[in-house]
Amino acid sequence: MSSIIVAFPKIEDAKAIKNLLVRNGYDVAAPCITGAQVINLADSLSDGIIVCGYKLADMVYSELYEYKPKSFEMLLVATKSLWDNCVNNDVMCLAMPIKVHDLLSTIEMMQQAQIRKRRKMRSQPRKRDEEEQKIVDEAKRILMELNNMSEPEAHRYIQKCSMDSGNSFVESASMVIAIYM
């Protein structure tokens, strides 16, 4: 579950929202009153949601949006008249005064979106760098020449060795090179 950072210009407001979220089962990292605190805290966390007011002690929400890590989503709590500025970016908006149900359902929706994004990132294959790709290509070439395998057969052989041994694909390709050379 992603962490939540609450940031409002008054510490009492930030603590009240933090307590509300904690009572409803959410993990809140800390209440903050400055954008610098939010950025420092966000840098130490992997991902999450920043719930903030329009203006903090040292910056407005748009500056915070620019400086925050890309893995964090932002929920702006402000009057509807201030929403015009956040239409073109990825900032979610919630009207003041806050309704508990609206806040909780919006946070839940944002967390579900982050979970889907994480799953999508995990399902994509990891990109190999040039050096790793050279090792894999060399292992396939050796298997194709010495064992008369096709390229897909050599790939499947390395893949099976990798799965059987519990090593990475590149480590198994390195072992093939070491054995045959």
mmCIF file of the C-alpha atoms, coordinates in Angstrom:
data_MODEL
# 
_entry.id   MODEL 
# 
loop_
_atom_site.group_PDB 
_atom_site.id 
_atom_site.type_symbol 
_atom_site.label_atom_id 
_atom_site.label_alt_id 
_atom_site.label_comp_id 
_atom_site.label_asym_id 
_atom_site.label_entity_id 
_atom_site.label_seq_id 
_atom_site.pdbx_PDB_ins_code 
_atom_site.Cartn_x 
_atom_site.Cartn_y 
_atom_site.Cartn_z 
_atom_site.occupancy 
_atom_site.B_iso_or_equiv 
_atom_site.pdbx_formal_charge 
_atom_site.auth_seq_id 
_atom_site.auth_comp_id 
_atom_site.auth_asym_id 
_atom_site.auth_atom_id 
_atom_site.pdbx_PDB_model_num 
ATOM 1   C CA . MET A 1 1   ? 0.000   0.000   0.000   1.00 0.00 ? 1   MET A CA 1 
ATOM 2   C CA . SER A 1 2   ? 1.309   3.420   -0.871  1.00 0.00 ? 2   SER A CA 1 
ATOM 3   C CA . SER A 1 3   ? 2.048   6.042   1.756   1.00 0.00 ? 3   SER A CA 1 
ATOM 4   C CA . ILE A 1 4   ? 0.132   9.278   2.139   1.00 0.00 ? 4   ILE A CA 1 
ATOM 5   C CA . ILE A 1 5   ? 1.687   12.651  2.947   1.00 0.00 ? 5   ILE A CA 1 
ATOM 6   C CA . VAL A 1 6   ? -0.643  15.366  4.239   1.00 0.00 ? 6   VAL A CA 1 
ATOM 7   C CA . ALA A 1 7   ? 0.458   18.983  3.709   1.00 0.00 ? 7   ALA A CA 1 
ATOM 8   C CA . PHE A 1 8   ? -1.470  22.083  4.760   1.00 0.00 ? 8   PHE A CA 1 
ATOM 9   C CA . PRO A 1 9   ? -0.307  25.556  5.860   1.00 0.00 ? 9   PRO A CA 1 
ATOM 10  C CA . LYS A 1 10  ? -1.748  25.029  9.350   1.00 0.00 ? 10  LYS A CA 1 
ATOM 11  C CA . ILE A 1 11  ? -0.378  22.040  11.248  1.00 0.00 ? 11  ILE A CA 1 
ATOM 12  C CA . GLU A 1 12  ? -3.747  21.579  13.000  1.00 0.00 ? 12  GLU A CA 1 
ATOM 13  C CA . ASP A 1 13  ? -5.469  21.017  9.610   1.00 0.00 ? 13  ASP A CA 1 
ATOM 14  C CA . ALA A 1 14  ? -2.758  18.587  8.499   1.00 0.00 ? 14  ALA A CA 1 
ATOM 15  C CA . LYS A 1 15  ? -2.991  16.629  11.760  1.00 0.00 ? 15  LYS A CA 1 
ATOM 16  C CA . ALA A 1 16  ? -6.802  16.506  11.577  1.00 0.00 ? 16  ALA A CA 1 
ATOM 17  C CA . ILE A 1 17  ? -6.724  15.040  8.050   1.00 0.00 ? 17  ILE A CA 1 
ATOM 18  C CA . LYS A 1 18  ? -3.921  12.655  9.055   1.00 0.00 ? 18  LYS A CA 1 
ATOM 19  C CA . ASN A 1 19  ? -5.951  11.412  12.029  1.00 0.00 ? 19  ASN A CA 1 
ATOM 20  C CA . LEU A 1 20  ? -9.039  10.989  9.847   1.00 0.00 ? 20  LEU A CA 1 
ATOM 21  C CA . LEU A 1 21  ? -7.101  8.887   7.350   1.00 0.00 ? 21  LEU A CA 1 
ATOM 22  C CA . VAL A 1 22  ? -5.378  6.819   10.041  1.00 0.00 ? 22  VAL A CA 1 
ATOM 23  C CA . ARG A 1 23  ? -8.742  6.078   11.705  1.00 0.00 ? 23  ARG A CA 1 
ATOM 24  C CA . ASN A 1 24  ? -9.941  4.733   8.351   1.00 0.00 ? 24  ASN A CA 1 
ATOM 25  C CA . GLY A 1 25  ? -6.965  2.408   7.892   1.00 0.00 ? 25  GLY A CA 1 
ATOM 26  C CA . TYR A 1 26  ? -4.612  4.416   5.704   1.00 0.00 ? 26  TYR A CA 1 
ATOM 27  C CA . ASP A 1 27  ? -0.853  4.659   6.202   1.00 0.00 ? 27  ASP A CA 1 
ATOM 28  C CA . VAL A 1 28  ? -0.002  8.336   6.645   1.00 0.00 ? 28  VAL A CA 1 
ATOM 29  C CA . ALA A 1 29  ? 3.715   9.117   6.696   1.00 0.00 ? 29  ALA A CA 1 
ATOM 30  C CA . ALA A 1 30  ? 3.556   12.545  8.332   1.00 0.00 ? 30  ALA A CA 1 
ATOM 31  C CA . PRO A 1 31  ? 1.707   15.860  8.410   1.00 0.00 ? 31  PRO A CA 1 
ATOM 32  C CA . CYS A 1 32  ? 3.722   18.711  6.850   1.00 0.00 ? 32  CYS A CA 1 
ATOM 33  C CA . ILE A 1 33  ? 3.379   22.485  6.578   1.00 0.00 ? 33  ILE A CA 1 
ATOM 34  C CA . THR A 1 34  ? 6.038   23.231  3.953   1.00 0.00 ? 34  THR A CA 1 
ATOM 35  C CA . GLY A 1 35  ? 6.709   21.939  0.472   1.00 0.00 ? 35  GLY A CA 1 
ATOM 36  C CA . ALA A 1 36  ? 10.325  21.264  1.395   1.00 0.00 ? 36  ALA A CA 1 
ATOM 37  C CA . GLN A 1 37  ? 9.198   18.851  4.130   1.00 0.00 ? 37  GLN A CA 1 
ATOM 38  C CA . VAL A 1 38  ? 6.941   17.083  1.637   1.00 0.00 ? 38  VAL A CA 1 
ATOM 39  C CA . ILE A 1 39  ? 9.709   16.716  -0.951  1.00 0.00 ? 39  ILE A CA 1 
ATOM 40  C CA . ASN A 1 40  ? 12.225  15.413  1.611   1.00 0.00 ? 40  ASN A CA 1 
ATOM 41  C CA . LEU A 1 41  ? 9.714   12.901  2.929   1.00 0.00 ? 41  LEU A CA 1 
ATOM 42  C CA . ALA A 1 42  ? 8.605   11.826  -0.558  1.00 0.00 ? 42  ALA A CA 1 
ATOM 43  C CA . ASP A 1 43  ? 12.220  11.231  -1.590  1.00 0.00 ? 43  ASP A CA 1 
ATOM 44  C CA . SER A 1 44  ? 12.578  8.717   1.247   1.00 0.00 ? 44  SER A CA 1 
ATOM 45  C CA . LEU A 1 45  ? 9.438   6.790   0.192   1.00 0.00 ? 45  LEU A CA 1 
ATOM 46  C CA . SER A 1 46  ? 8.917   4.709   -2.937  1.00 0.00 ? 46  SER A CA 1 
ATOM 47  C CA . ASP A 1 47  ? 5.518   6.019   -3.991  1.00 0.00 ? 47  ASP A CA 1 
ATOM 48  C CA . GLY A 1 48  ? 2.309   7.439   -2.609  1.00 0.00 ? 48  GLY A CA 1 
ATOM 49  C CA . ILE A 1 49  ? -0.181  10.272  -2.542  1.00 0.00 ? 49  ILE A CA 1 
ATOM 50  C CA . ILE A 1 50  ? 0.319   13.871  -1.461  1.00 0.00 ? 50  ILE A CA 1 
ATOM 51  C CA . VAL A 1 51  ? -2.836  15.470  -0.038  1.00 0.00 ? 51  VAL A CA 1 
ATOM 52  C CA . CYS A 1 52  ? -2.262  19.210  0.069   1.00 0.00 ? 52  CYS A CA 1 
ATOM 53  C CA . GLY A 1 53  ? -3.853  22.615  0.232   1.00 0.00 ? 53  GLY A CA 1 
ATOM 54  C CA . TYR A 1 54  ? -3.495  25.274  -2.456  1.00 0.00 ? 54  TYR A CA 1 
ATOM 55  C CA . LYS A 1 55  ? -0.776  27.253  -0.691  1.00 0.00 ? 55  LYS A CA 1 
ATOM 56  C CA . LEU A 1 56  ? 1.816   25.946  1.767   1.00 0.00 ? 56  LEU A CA 1 
ATOM 57  C CA . ALA A 1 57  ? 4.203   27.978  3.906   1.00 0.00 ? 57  ALA A CA 1 
ATOM 58  C CA . ASP A 1 58  ? 6.933   28.075  1.244   1.00 0.00 ? 58  ASP A CA 1 
ATOM 59  C CA . MET A 1 59  ? 5.266   27.274  -2.098  1.00 0.00 ? 59  MET A CA 1 
ATOM 60  C CA . VAL A 1 60  ? 1.989   26.778  -3.911  1.00 0.00 ? 60  VAL A CA 1 
ATOM 61  C CA . TYR A 1 61  ? 0.746   23.365  -5.028  1.00 0.00 ? 61  TYR A CA 1 
ATOM 62  C CA . SER A 1 62  ? 1.949   23.816  -8.644  1.00 0.00 ? 62  SER A CA 1 
ATOM 63  C CA . GLU A 1 63  ? 5.559   24.233  -7.492  1.00 0.00 ? 63  GLU A CA 1 
ATOM 64  C CA . LEU A 1 64  ? 5.214   21.193  -5.245  1.00 0.00 ? 64  LEU A CA 1 
ATOM 65  C CA . TYR A 1 65  ? 3.820   19.274  -8.224  1.00 0.00 ? 65  TYR A CA 1 
ATOM 66  C CA . GLU A 1 66  ? 6.925   20.121  -10.279 1.00 0.00 ? 66  GLU A CA 1 
ATOM 67  C CA . TYR A 1 67  ? 9.388   19.095  -7.531  1.00 0.00 ? 67  TYR A CA 1 
ATOM 68  C CA . LYS A 1 68  ? 7.681   15.929  -6.255  1.00 0.00 ? 68  LYS A CA 1 
ATOM 69  C CA . PRO A 1 69  ? 8.963   12.491  -7.342  1.00 0.00 ? 69  PRO A CA 1 
ATOM 70  C CA . LYS A 1 70  ? 7.162   11.093  -10.399 1.00 0.00 ? 70  LYS A CA 1 
ATOM 71  C CA . SER A 1 71  ? 5.937   8.101   -8.409  1.00 0.00 ? 71  SER A CA 1 
ATOM 72  C CA . PHE A 1 72  ? 3.714   10.343  -6.265  1.00 0.00 ? 72  PHE A CA 1 
ATOM 73  C CA . GLU A 1 73  ? 0.198   11.448  -7.158  1.00 0.00 ? 73  GLU A CA 1 
ATOM 74  C CA . MET A 1 74  ? -1.258  14.701  -5.862  1.00 0.00 ? 74  MET A CA 1 
ATOM 75  C CA . LEU A 1 75  ? -4.684  15.486  -4.408  1.00 0.00 ? 75  LEU A CA 1 
ATOM 76  C CA . LEU A 1 76  ? -5.398  19.210  -4.158  1.00 0.00 ? 76  LEU A CA 1 
ATOM 77  C CA . VAL A 1 77  ? -7.924  20.259  -1.526  1.00 0.00 ? 77  VAL A CA 1 
ATOM 78  C CA . ALA A 1 78  ? -9.096  23.758  -2.439  1.00 0.00 ? 78  ALA A CA 1 
ATOM 79  C CA . THR A 1 79  ? -12.134 25.829  -3.348  1.00 0.00 ? 79  THR A CA 1 
ATOM 80  C CA . LYS A 1 80  ? -13.551 25.243  -6.820  1.00 0.00 ? 80  LYS A CA 1 
ATOM 81  C CA . SER A 1 81  ? -12.489 28.709  -7.957  1.00 0.00 ? 81  SER A CA 1 
ATOM 82  C CA . LEU A 1 82  ? -8.827  27.600  -7.652  1.00 0.00 ? 82  LEU A CA 1 
ATOM 83  C CA . TRP A 1 83  ? -9.327  24.444  -9.724  1.00 0.00 ? 83  TRP A CA 1 
ATOM 84  C CA . ASP A 1 84  ? -8.946  26.249  -13.062 1.00 0.00 ? 84  ASP A CA 1 
ATOM 85  C CA . ASN A 1 85  ? -5.168  26.132  -12.758 1.00 0.00 ? 85  ASN A CA 1 
ATOM 86  C CA . CYS A 1 86  ? -4.996  22.368  -12.298 1.00 0.00 ? 86  CYS A CA 1 
ATOM 87  C CA . VAL A 1 87  ? -7.142  21.245  -15.247 1.00 0.00 ? 87  VAL A CA 1 
ATOM 88  C CA . ASN A 1 88  ? -4.213  20.576  -17.609 1.00 0.00 ? 88  ASN A CA 1 
ATOM 89  C CA . ASN A 1 89  ? -2.033  18.530  -15.267 1.00 0.00 ? 89  ASN A CA 1 
ATOM 90  C CA . ASP A 1 90  ? -2.494  15.267  -13.388 1.00 0.00 ? 90  ASP A CA 1 
ATOM 91  C CA . VAL A 1 91  ? -3.619  16.815  -10.110 1.00 0.00 ? 91  VAL A CA 1 
ATOM 92  C CA . MET A 1 92  ? -6.825  15.422  -8.612  1.00 0.00 ? 92  MET A CA 1 
ATOM 93  C CA . CYS A 1 93  ? -9.003  18.067  -6.969  1.00 0.00 ? 93  CYS A CA 1 
ATOM 94  C CA . LEU A 1 94  ? -11.356 17.899  -4.017  1.00 0.00 ? 94  LEU A CA 1 
ATOM 95  C CA . ALA A 1 95  ? -13.678 20.723  -2.966  1.00 0.00 ? 95  ALA A CA 1 
ATOM 96  C CA . MET A 1 96  ? -13.492 22.611  0.309   1.00 0.00 ? 96  MET A CA 1 
ATOM 97  C CA . PRO A 1 97  ? -15.070 22.047  2.778   1.00 0.00 ? 97  PRO A CA 1 
ATOM 98  C CA . ILE A 1 98  ? -13.986 18.411  2.726   1.00 0.00 ? 98  ILE A CA 1 
ATOM 99  C CA . LYS A 1 99  ? -16.609 15.696  2.970   1.00 0.00 ? 99  LYS A CA 1 
ATOM 100 C CA . VAL A 1 100 ? -15.172 12.616  4.662   1.00 0.00 ? 100 VAL A CA 1 
ATOM 101 C CA . HIS A 1 101 ? -16.749 10.182  2.221   1.00 0.00 ? 101 HIS A CA 1 
ATOM 102 C CA . ASP A 1 102 ? -15.441 12.107  -0.797  1.00 0.00 ? 102 ASP A CA 1 
ATOM 103 C CA . LEU A 1 103 ? -11.921 12.244  0.640   1.00 0.00 ? 103 LEU A CA 1 
ATOM 104 C CA . LEU A 1 104 ? -11.836 8.536   1.463   1.00 0.00 ? 104 LEU A CA 1 
ATOM 105 C CA . SER A 1 105 ? -13.271 7.417   -1.884  1.00 0.00 ? 105 SER A CA 1 
ATOM 106 C CA . THR A 1 106 ? -10.870 9.672   -3.809  1.00 0.00 ? 106 THR A CA 1 
ATOM 107 C CA . ILE A 1 107 ? -7.866  8.342   -1.869  1.00 0.00 ? 107 ILE A CA 1 
ATOM 108 C CA . GLU A 1 108 ? -9.049  4.766   -2.476  1.00 0.00 ? 108 GLU A CA 1 
ATOM 109 C CA . MET A 1 109 ? -9.462  5.444   -6.204  1.00 0.00 ? 109 MET A CA 1 
ATOM 110 C CA . MET A 1 110 ? -5.965  6.968   -6.425  1.00 0.00 ? 110 MET A CA 1 
ATOM 111 C CA . GLN A 1 111 ? -4.407  4.031   -4.570  1.00 0.00 ? 111 GLN A CA 1 
ATOM 112 C CA . GLN A 1 112 ? -6.118  1.537   -6.874  1.00 0.00 ? 112 GLN A CA 1 
ATOM 113 C CA . ALA A 1 113 ? -4.759  3.439   -9.881  1.00 0.00 ? 113 ALA A CA 1 
ATOM 114 C CA . GLN A 1 114 ? -1.244  3.246   -8.411  1.00 0.00 ? 114 GLN A CA 1 
ATOM 115 C CA . ILE A 1 115 ? -1.618  -0.493  -7.821  1.00 0.00 ? 115 ILE A CA 1 
ATOM 116 C CA . ARG A 1 116 ? -2.673  -0.997  -11.450 1.00 0.00 ? 116 ARG A CA 1 
ATOM 117 C CA . LYS A 1 117 ? 0.289   1.089   -12.627 1.00 0.00 ? 117 LYS A CA 1 
ATOM 118 C CA . ARG A 1 118 ? 2.710   -0.974  -10.467 1.00 0.00 ? 118 ARG A CA 1 
ATOM 119 C CA . ARG A 1 119 ? 1.307   -4.243  -11.842 1.00 0.00 ? 119 ARG A CA 1 
ATOM 120 C CA . LYS A 1 120 ? 1.640   -2.978  -15.388 1.00 0.00 ? 120 LYS A CA 1 
ATOM 121 C CA . MET A 1 121 ? 5.265   -1.976  -14.783 1.00 0.00 ? 121 MET A CA 1 
ATOM 122 C CA . ARG A 1 122 ? 6.043   -5.398  -13.273 1.00 0.00 ? 122 ARG A CA 1 
ATOM 123 C CA . SER A 1 123 ? 4.497   -7.274  -16.184 1.00 0.00 ? 123 SER A CA 1 
ATOM 124 C CA . GLN A 1 124 ? 6.760   -5.558  -18.718 1.00 0.00 ? 124 GLN A CA 1 
ATOM 125 C CA . PRO A 1 125 ? 10.002  -7.418  -19.388 1.00 0.00 ? 125 PRO A CA 1 
ATOM 126 C CA . ARG A 1 126 ? 13.149  -5.842  -18.004 1.00 0.00 ? 126 ARG A CA 1 
ATOM 127 C CA . LYS A 1 127 ? 15.337  -4.186  -20.618 1.00 0.00 ? 127 LYS A CA 1 
ATOM 128 C CA . ARG A 1 128 ? 18.867  -5.562  -20.901 1.00 0.00 ? 128 ARG A CA 1 
ATOM 129 C CA . ASP A 1 129 ? 21.785  -3.225  -21.390 1.00 0.00 ? 129 ASP A CA 1 
ATOM 130 C CA . GLU A 1 130 ? 24.161  -3.696  -24.324 1.00 0.00 ? 130 GLU A CA 1 
ATOM 131 C CA . GLU A 1 131 ? 26.706  -5.748  -22.396 1.00 0.00 ? 131 GLU A CA 1 
ATOM 132 C CA . GLU A 1 132 ? 24.078  -8.179  -21.109 1.00 0.00 ? 132 GLU A CA 1 
ATOM 133 C CA . GLN A 1 133 ? 22.575  -8.494  -24.576 1.00 0.00 ? 133 GLN A CA 1 
ATOM 134 C CA . LYS A 1 134 ? 26.036  -9.320  -26.020 1.00 0.00 ? 134 LYS A CA 1 
ATOM 135 C CA . ILE A 1 135 ? 26.436  -12.140 -23.463 1.00 0.00 ? 135 ILE A CA 1 
ATOM 136 C CA . VAL A 1 136 ? 23.024  -13.578 -24.352 1.00 0.00 ? 136 VAL A CA 1 
ATOM 137 C CA . ASP A 1 137 ? 23.690  -13.320 -28.097 1.00 0.00 ? 137 ASP A CA 1 
ATOM 138 C CA . GLU A 1 138 ? 27.108  -14.982 -27.704 1.00 0.00 ? 138 GLU A CA 1 
ATOM 139 C CA . ALA A 1 139 ? 25.609  -17.873 -25.692 1.00 0.00 ? 139 ALA A CA 1 
ATOM 140 C CA . LYS A 1 140 ? 22.914  -18.370 -28.324 1.00 0.00 ? 140 LYS A CA 1 
ATOM 141 C CA . ARG A 1 141 ? 25.520  -18.290 -31.112 1.00 0.00 ? 141 ARG A CA 1 
ATOM 142 C CA . ILE A 1 142 ? 27.607  -20.947 -29.342 1.00 0.00 ? 142 ILE A CA 1 
ATOM 143 C CA . LEU A 1 143 ? 24.580  -23.209 -28.819 1.00 0.00 ? 143 LEU A CA 1 
ATOM 144 C CA . MET A 1 144 ? 23.491  -22.743 -32.425 1.00 0.00 ? 144 MET A CA 1 
ATOM 145 C CA . GLU A 1 145 ? 26.954  -23.613 -33.811 1.00 0.00 ? 145 GLU A CA 1 
ATOM 146 C CA . LEU A 1 146 ? 27.959  -26.463 -31.491 1.00 0.00 ? 146 LEU A CA 1 
ATOM 147 C CA . ASN A 1 147 ? 24.572  -28.104 -30.886 1.00 0.00 ? 147 ASN A CA 1 
ATOM 148 C CA . ASN A 1 148 ? 22.865  -27.314 -34.203 1.00 0.00 ? 148 ASN A CA 1 
ATOM 149 C CA . MET A 1 149 ? 20.032  -25.444 -32.482 1.00 0.00 ? 149 MET A CA 1 
ATOM 150 C CA . SER A 1 150 ? 17.860  -22.765 -33.998 1.00 0.00 ? 150 SER A CA 1 
ATOM 151 C CA . GLU A 1 151 ? 17.780  -19.330 -32.331 1.00 0.00 ? 151 GLU A CA 1 
ATOM 152 C CA . PRO A 1 152 ? 14.429  -20.007 -30.566 1.00 0.00 ? 152 PRO A CA 1 
ATOM 153 C CA . GLU A 1 153 ? 15.702  -23.395 -29.360 1.00 0.00 ? 153 GLU A CA 1 
ATOM 154 C CA . ALA A 1 154 ? 18.887  -21.816 -27.981 1.00 0.00 ? 154 ALA A CA 1 
ATOM 155 C CA . HIS A 1 155 ? 16.801  -19.135 -26.241 1.00 0.00 ? 155 HIS A CA 1 
ATOM 156 C CA . ARG A 1 156 ? 14.498  -21.763 -24.682 1.00 0.00 ? 156 ARG A CA 1 
ATOM 157 C CA . TYR A 1 157 ? 17.521  -23.816 -23.571 1.00 0.00 ? 157 TYR A CA 1 
ATOM 158 C CA . ILE A 1 158 ? 19.070  -20.836 -21.746 1.00 0.00 ? 158 ILE A CA 1 
ATOM 159 C CA . GLN A 1 159 ? 15.667  -19.954 -20.321 1.00 0.00 ? 159 GLN A CA 1 
ATOM 160 C CA . LYS A 1 160 ? 15.159  -23.506 -19.011 1.00 0.00 ? 160 LYS A CA 1 
ATOM 161 C CA . CYS A 1 161 ? 18.654  -23.538 -17.478 1.00 0.00 ? 161 CYS A CA 1 
ATOM 162 C CA . SER A 1 162 ? 17.859  -20.221 -15.835 1.00 0.00 ? 162 SER A CA 1 
ATOM 163 C CA . MET A 1 163 ? 14.593  -21.480 -14.375 1.00 0.00 ? 163 MET A CA 1 
ATOM 164 C CA . ASP A 1 164 ? 16.067  -24.800 -13.233 1.00 0.00 ? 164 ASP A CA 1 
ATOM 165 C CA . SER A 1 165 ? 19.051  -23.202 -11.506 1.00 0.00 ? 165 SER A CA 1 
ATOM 166 C CA . GLY A 1 166 ? 17.259  -20.139 -10.128 1.00 0.00 ? 166 GLY A CA 1 
ATOM 167 C CA . ASN A 1 167 ? 19.771  -17.824 -11.799 1.00 0.00 ? 167 ASN A CA 1 
ATOM 168 C CA . SER A 1 168 ? 18.991  -14.869 -14.014 1.00 0.00 ? 168 SER A CA 1 
ATOM 169 C CA . PHE A 1 169 ? 18.839  -15.323 -17.770 1.00 0.00 ? 169 PHE A CA 1 
ATOM 170 C CA . VAL A 1 170 ? 22.123  -13.445 -18.234 1.00 0.00 ? 170 VAL A CA 1 
ATOM 171 C CA . GLU A 1 171 ? 23.879  -15.526 -15.545 1.00 0.00 ? 171 GLU A CA 1 
ATOM 172 C CA . SER A 1 172 ? 22.751  -18.712 -17.268 1.00 0.00 ? 172 SER A CA 1 
ATOM 173 C CA . ALA A 1 173 ? 23.970  -17.382 -20.617 1.00 0.00 ? 173 ALA A CA 1 
ATOM 174 C CA . SER A 1 174 ? 27.348  -16.640 -18.993 1.00 0.00 ? 174 SER A CA 1 
ATOM 175 C CA . MET A 1 175 ? 27.495  -20.210 -17.676 1.00 0.00 ? 175 MET A CA 1 
ATOM 176 C CA . VAL A 1 176 ? 26.806  -21.565 -21.191 1.00 0.00 ? 176 VAL A CA 1 
ATOM 177 C CA . ILE A 1 177 ? 29.702  -19.485 -22.511 1.00 0.00 ? 177 ILE A CA 1 
ATOM 178 C CA . ALA A 1 178 ? 31.988  -20.676 -19.680 1.00 0.00 ? 178 ALA A CA 1 
ATOM 179 C CA . ILE A 1 179 ? 31.118  -24.345 -20.283 1.00 0.00 ? 179 ILE A CA 1 
ATOM 180 C CA . TYR A 1 180 ? 31.584  -24.316 -24.045 1.00 0.00 ? 180 TYR A CA 1 
ATOM 181 C CA . MET A 1 181 ? 34.620  -22.036 -24.278 1.00 0.00 ? 181 MET A CA 1 
# 
